[in-house]
C-alpha cells in the first residue's frame, strides 16, 4: 500500500503516529499500541465516507531487517465503524479487524517511479519497499490505509437482500445493443414485425 500522505508534503494525515527508524534499528524490535482520538476518528470517517468510527486501535511491531537498512512493519487493527447500506441508506454498524504488513526503506534504496524496473509477480506487495521520509514511519497513516481496504465495499442492512455486483452482469444486453441492424431492418418500426422478414419466412414455409 503506497503512502498517499508523504510526510514531507501535502496535508497532514488525520491519524498520525511517527516512529523513527533509528529507534527501531537501535532496539532491533519495537512494539507500539496506538489508538485514534475522537477528533481523529471523526476526520477519518469523513475521509472514508463513513457515518462514524467508534473505535480504532492497532498493535504494530517494527523490526530492523536487511542488515539494518530497512524496517519491517507488521500490524493488527480493530475498529468499530458505521457504514451506510447501499440499498436502504440505513446505518450499518460493523466490526473490522485486519492484519497488515509493509517494508520501509530509505529513499535512496527505493527505485523512483520514473525508473523502469521489472517486478517479480511472485513477490508480495508488502515485500516491495516504500520510502520513509527523513527516517520516519507513520504507523498511524499505515493503519488508516489498511482500515479503508478492510471495509465492506457493499454494506447492507440486516435482512436486506443484496447480491452485490457481478462482472458479467449486463454483458448480454450490451452485446444485443451492439448488433448492427441489417438492411432489411433499416427504418423498421421496433414495435411491429419487419414485413420483409415476415415475407421471407412465408417463402421458406412454402
C-alpha positions in Angstrom: 0.0 0.0 0.0 1.6 3.2 -1.1 1.6 6.1 1.3 -0.8 8.7 0.0 0.2 11.3 2.5 4.0 11.8 2.3 5.5 13.3 5.5 7.3 15.9 3.5 4.4 17.4 1.6 0.6 17.5 1.3 -2.0 17.7 4.1 -1.2 16.1 7.4 -2.7 12.6 7.9 -5.8 12.5 10.1 -4.3 9.8 12.3 -0.5 10.2 12.5 1.8 8.3 14.8 5.5 8.6 13.9 8.2 6.1 14.7 11.8 6.9 13.9 13.7 4.2 12.0 16.9 4.7 14.1 15.0 3.8 17.2 13.9 0.5 15.6 17.5 -0.2 14.4 18.9 0.6 17.9 16.5 -1.8 19.7 16.1 -4.3 16.8 12.4 -4.8 17.7 9.8 -2.3 18.7 6.1 -2.8 19.5 3.7 0.1 19.6 0.0 0.1 20.6 -1.9 3.1 19.1 -5.5 4.4 19.4 -7.2 7.1 17.4 -8.8 10.0 19.4 -12.4 11.1 18.9 -11.3 14.0 16.7 -9.1 11.7 14.6 -11.9 9.2 14.2 -14.3 11.9 13.1 -11.8 13.1 10.5 -11.1 9.5 9.2 -14.9 8.9 8.9 -15.2 11.9 6.7 -12.2 10.7 4.6 -13.6 7.2 4.1 -17.3 8.4 3.8 -18.4 6.6 6.9 -21.2 7.6 9.2 -18.8 7.2 12.1 -15.9 5.3 13.7 -16.4 4.4 17.3 -13.0 2.9 18.0 -9.8 2.3 16.1 -6.8 0.6 17.7 -3.7 -1.2 16.3 -0.8 -3.2 17.7 2.2 -2.6 15.4 5.5 -4.4 15.5 8.6 -2.9 13.8 11.7 -4.9 13.1 15.1 -4.0 11.8 15.8 -6.1 8.7 18.3 -6.5 5.8 21.3 -5.5 7.8 19.7 -2.6 9.5 18.9 -0.9 6.2 15.1 -1.4 6.2 12.2 -1.7 8.7 9.6 -4.5 8.5 6.2 -3.4 9.9 3.5 -5.9 10.9 0.3 -4.9 12.5 -3.2 -5.9 13.6 -6.0 -3.4 13.6 -9.5 -3.4 15.2 -12.3 -0.9 14.6 -15.9 -0.3 15.2 -17.4 1.6 12.2 -20.8 2.6 10.9 -21.3 2.4 7.2 -24.3 3.2 5.0 -26.5 0.5 3.5 -26.1 0.6 -0.3 -29.8 -0.4 -0.7 -31.8 1.5 2.1 -29.2 4.1 3.1 -29.7 3.0 6.7 -26.7 2.9 9.2 -24.9 -0.4 9.2 -22.7 -1.0 12.3 -19.7 -3.3 11.7 -16.6 -4.6 13.5 -13.5 -4.6 11.4 -10.3 -6.5 12.0 -7.3 -6.9 9.7 -3.7 -7.9 9.6 -1.3 -5.9 7.5 2.4 -5.6 6.7 4.8 -3.3 4.9 8.5 -2.8 4.3 10.1 0.6 4.6 13.5 1.7 3.3 15.5 5.0 2.9 14.5 6.9 -0.2 17.9 6.2 -1.7 17.1 2.4 -1.7 13.7 2.7 -3.3 13.5 3.0 -7.1 11.7 6.1 -8.3 8.5 5.8 -10.4 10.4 7.0 -13.4 12.8 4.1 -13.3 11.9 1.2 -15.5 12.0 -1.9 -13.2 10.7 -5.4 -13.6 8.6 -6.5 -10.6 8.5 -10.2 -9.9 4.8 -11.2 -9.8 5.6 -13.8 -7.2 6.8 -11.0 -4.8 4.1 -9.9 -2.3 3.3 -6.2 -2.2 4.4 -6.0 1.4 7.9 -7.1 0.3 8.2 -4.1 -2.1 9.8 -1.3 0.0 8.2 2.0 0.5 10.2 5.1 1.0 10.4 6.6 4.5 11.0 10.4 4.6 13.7 11.6 6.9 13.9 8.2 8.6 10.3 8.4 9.8 7.5 5.8 9.5 3.9 6.9 10.1 2.2 3.8 11.5 -1.0 5.7 12.2 -1.5 6.5 8.5 -0.5 3.0 7.5 -3.2 1.7 9.9 -5.8 4.1 8.4 -5.0 3.0 4.9 -5.5 -0.7 5.7 -8.7 0.1 7.6 -10.1 1.6 4.3 -9.0 -1.6 2.5 -10.7 -3.8 5.1 -14.1 -2.1 4.9 -17.1 -3.9 3.3 -17.4 -2.4 -0.2 -21.1 -3.2 -0.3 -22.5 -2.8 3.2 -26.2 -3.7 3.6 -28.6 -3.7 6.5 -29.6 -6.9 8.1 -32.4 -8.6 6.3 -31.9 -6.6 3.1 -31.2 -8.8 0.1 -28.2 -7.7 -1.9 -26.3 -10.0 -4.3 -23.5 -7.5 -5.0 -22.0 -6.7 -8.3 -21.3 -9.4 -10.9 -18.7 -8.7 -13.6 -20.8 -10.5 -16.2 -23.9 -8.6 -15.3 -25.4 -6.8 -18.2 -22.9 -8.0 -20.8 -25.6 -9.9 -22.8 -27.7 -6.8 -23.1 -24.8 -4.7 -24.2 -24.0 -7.3 -26.9 -27.5 -7.2 -28.2 -27.5 -3.5 -28.4 -24.2 -3.6 -30.2 -25.5 -5.7 -33.1 -25.8 -3.5 -36.2 -29.1 -3.6 -38.0 -29.4 -5.3 -41.4 -30.6 -3.5 -44.5 -33.9 -5.3 -44.1 -34.3 -3.8 -40.6 -33.4 -0.3 -41.6 -36.3 2.1 -41.0 -38.5 -0.6 -39.4 -40.7 0.2 -36.5 -39.3 -1.6 -33.5 -42.8 -2.1 -32.1 -44.0 -4.0 -35.3 -42.7 -7.1 -37.2 -40.5 -6.3 -40.1 -42.7 -7.0 -43.2 -39.7 -8.2 -45.2 -38.8 -10.7 -42.6 -42.3 -12.0 -42.4 -42.4 -12.4 -46.2 -39.1 -14.3 -46.2 -40.5 -16.7 -43.5 -43.6 -17.4 -45.6 -41.5 -18.2 -48.7 -39.5 -20.7 -46.7 -42.6 -22.4 -45.4 -43.9 -22.8 -49.0 
